Amino acid sequence: MNQWTFPTKIFAGHDSLLRLKQFRQERILVVCDPFLEGTENLNYILNELRPQNEVSIYTDVVPDPPISHVVKGVEAIQQIKPTAVIAIGGGSAIDLTKAVLYFARRMGYVGVHYFTVIPTTSGTGSEVTSFAVITDPSSQTKYPILDESLLPQEAILTPLFVKTAPPKVTAYSGMDVLVHAIEALVSTGANNFTDALAEKALALVFEYLPKCFAPGATEDDRMGMHEASCMAGLAFNQAGLGITHALAHQLGGQFHIPHGLANAMLIARVVMFNAFHCEKAYEKYVQLAKKLGFADRGTDKRDALVALVKAILQLARTVECPLNISAAAKISAQEARQKVSIMADKALQDMTYQTNPYAASKDDLENLLLMIM
């Protein structure tokens, strides 16, 4: 028997921040990226909260949150003793907040009864997932945490922050949405419900990501990508991901390549790999190509698959994603090759590997990495 619920309440739209007015007499800890402090947008949020609540701000957030920062965050929770926590930021700020609350609860602090997330990028879908990723810099390893307690109670999707996102952030986070949806579509936990969300998310990405990357993107364009990110998050939270993410985590850990970009570098090759090894995945890719209009209904399977891969690569190029490690990490291919074996080993242990439609071998994973040197 399958059981599926959406525990997170989602407030979406231009007026979604009105939700903040409902907080009363709370001790609120706002966790956000440091560059947001003092900005007009963050001050708007704080002004909505402060008249009726006691508000503290925590900005010790860095990309790929390391274990040491999780420890600091737990200490802040224990000192401030918030009754509500609001995470405002991209994947790093949200993942840090999730991990901090997770470990704070395990250490006995259970005073937080509201955990609200306001994503500032359209990418991770972390506002509706039970995943968080933290980093051990000493071993250059990313550790995904999976636990239902990581799910926020509320997500607020507002164009306030994303409409000013830099082009690279828009591009890389947008490609992350695409990969979340494509991997969820063929993962071992996929079902009709997750397929519907993944397919709709992909349709929105192909429509709105180029518009959001170009100058003159409207708030409606931004909301289209924001909603796509959330849908893809809902899909993969239930269905799982795959080896694109398992390998991307290693590229981030070893070379500090932004996660969405690492996914973009790998996804076209993984689609071809999965199609070659798994007939069910092949069929789903073919149907996706036809549903999205990249191939006609009568197109044969091989040509439809090629059309999908071409569309993915074209989108990546349109939003100016470098598609090899040398360009993305500014290191030589020779240097990168020295890390291939250890990255493949770690990818085999990554939880996202487990739901790939085909159980890739270490040699398979090494070959995929060698293709993007």
Residue pairs with C-beta under 8 A, 6 or more apart in sequence:
2 191
4 193
4 238
6 128
6 234
7 148
7 151
7 153
8 127
8 128
8 151
8 152
8 153
8 154
8 155
9 153
9 154
9 155
10 127
10 128
10 154
10 155
10 157
10 230
11 19
11 154
11 155
11 156
11 157
12 156
12 157
12 223
12 226
12 227
12 230
13 157
13 158
13 223
14 158
14 159
14 219
14 223
16 156
16 157
16 158
17 44
17 45
17 48
17 156
17 158
17 160
19 116
19 154
19 156
20 45
20 48
20 49
20 156
21 48
23 49
23 52
23 53
23 84
23 114
24 52
24 53
25 52
25 53
26 53
26 54
26 82
26 83
26 84
26 114
27 53
27 54
27 56
27 80
27 81
27 82
27 83
27 84
28 49
28 53
28 54
28 55
28 56
28 82
28 83
28 84
28 85
28 86
29 56
29 57
29 58
29 76
29 77
29 80
29 82
29 84
29 85
29 86
30 45
30 46
30 49
30 55
30 56
30 57
30 58
30 85
30 86
30 88
31 58
31 59
31 61
31 73
31 85
31 86
31 87
31 88
31 89
31 93
31 96
31 97
31 100
32 42
32 57
32 58
32 59
32 61
32 87
32 88
32 89
32 93
33 59
33 61
33 88
33 89
33 90
33 92
33 93
33 120
34 59
34 60
34 61
36 42
36 59
36 88
36 89
36 120
36 161
37 57
37 59
41 160
41 161
41 164
42 88
44 160
45 86
45 88
45 118
46 55
46 57
49 55
49 86
53 84
56 80
56 82
58 73
58 76
60 69
60 72
60 73
60 76
61 69
61 89
61 92
61 93
61 96
62 69
62 92
63 92
63 256
63 258
64 92
64 133
64 135
64 142
64 252
64 253
64 256
65 92
65 95
65 96
65 99
65 134
65 135
66 134
66 135
66 136
66 137
67 134
67 135
67 136
69 96
70 96
70 99
70 100
70 103
70 134
73 96
73 97
73 99
73 100
73 104
74 100
74 103
74 104
74 107
76 100
77 85
77 100
77 101
77 104
77 109
77 112
78 104
78 107
78 109
81 109
81 111
82 111
82 112
83 111
83 112
83 113
83 114
84 112
84 113
84 114
84 115
84 116
85 97
85 101
85 112
85 114
85 115
85 116
86 116
86 117
86 118
87 93
87 94
87 96
87 97
87 98
87 115
87 116
87 117
87 118
87 152
88 117
88 118
88 120
88 161
89 119
89 120
89 121
90 119
90 120
90 121
90 123
90 124
90 169
90 173
91 121
91 123
91 124
91 126
91 133
91 173
91 259
93 120
94 117
94 119
94 124
94 126
94 127
94 132
95 124
95 126
95 132
95 133
95 134
96 134
97 115
97 117
98 126
98 132
98 145
98 150
98 152
99 132
99 134
99 145
101 112
101 115
101 149
101 150
102 132
102 145
102 147
102 149
102 150
104 112
105 149
114 153
114 154
115 152
115 153
115 154
116 152
116 153
116 154
116 155
116 156
117 126
117 127
117 152
117 154
117 155
117 156
118 127
118 155
118 156
118 158
118 161
119 126
119 127
119 155
119 157
119 161
119 162
119 226
119 229
120 161
120 162
120 165
121 161
121 162
121 165
121 169
121 170
121 173
121 229
122 162
122 165
122 170
122 173
122 174
122 177
122 212
122 222
122 225
122 226
122 228
122 229
123 172
123 173
123 174
123 176
123 177
123 229
123 260
124 173
124 176
124 229
124 233
125 177
125 180
125 229
125 230
125 231
125 232
125 233
125 234
125 236
125 237
126 132
126 233
127 152
127 155
127 157
127 230
127 233
128 151
128 152
128 155
128 230
128 233
128 234
128 237
129 150
129 151
129 233
129 236
129 237
130 146
130 147
130 148
130 149
130 150
130 151
130 237
131 144
131 145
131 146
131 150
131 237
132 144
132 145
132 150
133 142
133 143
133 144
133 145
133 249
134 142
134 143
134 145
135 141
135 142
135 143
135 252
135 253
136 142
136 143
140 253
140 254
141 253
141 346
142 249
142 250
142 252
142 253
142 350
144 249
144 350
144 351
144 352
146 351
155 230
157 223
157 226
157 227
157 230
158 226
159 219
159 222
159 223
159 226
162 170
162 212
162 222
162 225
162 226
163 217
163 219
163 222
165 173
167 213
167 319
167 320
168 258
168 320
170 209
170 212
170 213
170 225
170 319
171 209
171 213
171 260
171 261
171 319
171 320
171 321
172 258
172 259
172 260
172 261
172 264
172 321
173 229
173 260
174 205
174 209
174 212
174 213
174 225
174 260
174 319
175 209
175 260
175 261
175 263
175 264
175 267
175 315
175 316
175 319
175 321
176 259
176 260
176 263
176 264
177 201
177 205
177 209
177 225
177 228
177 229
177 232
178 202
178 205
178 206
178 209
178 232
178 263
178 264
178 267
178 312
178 315
179 244
179 245
179 248
179 260
179 263
179 264
179 267
180 198
180 201
180 229
180 232
180 233
180 235
180 236
180 241
181 197
181 198
181 199
181 201
181 202
181 205
181 228
181 231
181 232
181 235
181 236
182 198
182 202
182 244
182 267
182 271
182 288
182 312
183 236
183 240
183 241
183 242
183 244
183 245
183 352
183 356
184 190
184 194
184 197
184 198
184 232
184 235
184 236
184 238
184 239
184 240
184 241
185 194
185 195
185 198
185 199
185 202
185 235
185 239
185 284
185 288
186 242
186 274
186 278
186 280
186 281
186 284
186 285
186 357
187 236
187 239
187 240
187 241
187 242
187 355
187 356
187 357
188 239
188 240
188 354
188 355
188 356
188 357
189 238
189 239
189 240
189 355
190 198
190 239
190 240
191 238
191 239
193 238
194 234
194 235
194 236
194 238
194 239
195 235
195 284
197 231
197 232
197 234
197 235
198 231
198 232
198 235
198 236
198 239
199 288
199 291
200 228
200 231
201 228
201 229
201 231
201 232
201 235
202 228
202 288
202 292
203 291
203 292
204 224
204 225
204 227
204 228
204 231
205 225
205 228
205 315
206 292
206 311
206 315
207 224
208 221
208 222
208 224
208 225
208 228
209 225
209 315
209 319
210 315
210 318
210 319
211 217
211 218
211 221
211 224
212 221
212 222
212 224
212 225
213 318
213 319
213 320
239 355
240 352
240 354
240 355
241 352
241 355
241 356
242 270
242 274
242 352
242 353
242 355
242 356
242 357
243 270
243 273
243 347
243 352
243 353
243 356
243 360
243 365
243 368
244 263
244 266
244 267
244 270
245 263
245 350
245 352
246 347
246 348
246 350
246 352
246 353
246 356
246 365
247 262
247 266
247 270
247 343
247 347
247 365
247 368
247 369
248 257
248 259
248 262
248 263
248 265
248 266
249 259
249 262
249 346
249 347
249 350
249 352
250 343
250 344
250 346
250 347
250 350
251 257
251 262
251 265
251 266
251 325
251 329
251 343
252 258
252 259
252 262
253 346
254 339
254 342
254 343
255 325
255 328
255 329
255 331
255 336
255 339
256 329
257 265
257 325
257 328
257 329
261 321
261 322
261 328
262 328
264 316
264 321
264 323
265 321
265 322
265 323
265 324
265 325
265 328
265 372
266 368
266 372
267 312
268 309
268 312
268 313
268 316
269 368
269 371
269 372
270 368
271 285
271 305
271 308
271 309
271 312
272 305
272 309
273 358
273 360
273 364
273 368
274 281
274 282
274 285
274 356
274 357
274 358
275 281
275 282
275 285
275 305
276 282
277 357
277 358
277 360
278 357
278 358
280 357
281 357
281 358
282 301
282 305
283 301
285 304
285 305
285 308
286 295
286 301
286 304
286 305
286 308
288 308
289 295
289 299
289 304
289 305
289 307
289 308
289 311
290 296
290 297
290 299
290 304
292 308
292 311
294 304
294 307
294 308
294 310
294 311
295 303
295 304
295 307
295 308
299 307
313 323
316 323
317 323
322 328
323 372
324 333
324 372
324 373
325 331
325 333
325 336
325 372
325 373
326 332
326 333
326 336
326 373
329 336
333 373
336 373
337 370
337 373
340 366
340 369
340 370
341 362
341 366
343 365
343 369
344 362
344 365
344 366
344 369
345 362
347 353
347 365
348 362
348 365
353 360
360 368
